[in-house]
């Protein structure tokens, strides 16, 4: 894993978060609030923030418009596009790993869920961040 994890406060401006990613050379940062994991922000979160919105398609039935695919994705996209602070752009449901988790299983989940980073947490404290490049370095070393 990469130690220590790069962290930002929830009230940091999105532009500062982007600069932090670039300055530290990482693909994700952990959002800490009162020393606890509050969320994660990846390059993809910032990319979504600057991408075009995809409005849902509607199907007209008996003078009613029904959204196809629901509007939850639209709400999430709107939240990210309008985000000003880390809290507004972060992903709150974070997949974490413990330092003693099986690396093969964690790597498999990274691939299956298309995760770019997983915070490594012990007893509620973020100890580091696992990136795909960490796994590649381990494979190259072996």
Secondary structure, DSSP 8 states (H G I E B T S, - for coil): -BSS--EEETTSBHHHHHHHHHHHT-SEEEEEETTEEEEEEEHHHHHHHTS-----EEEEETTEEEEES-SHHHHHHHHHHT--BHHHHSBSS--EE-TTS-HHHHHHHHHHHT-SEEEEEETTEEEEEEEHHHHHHHHHH-
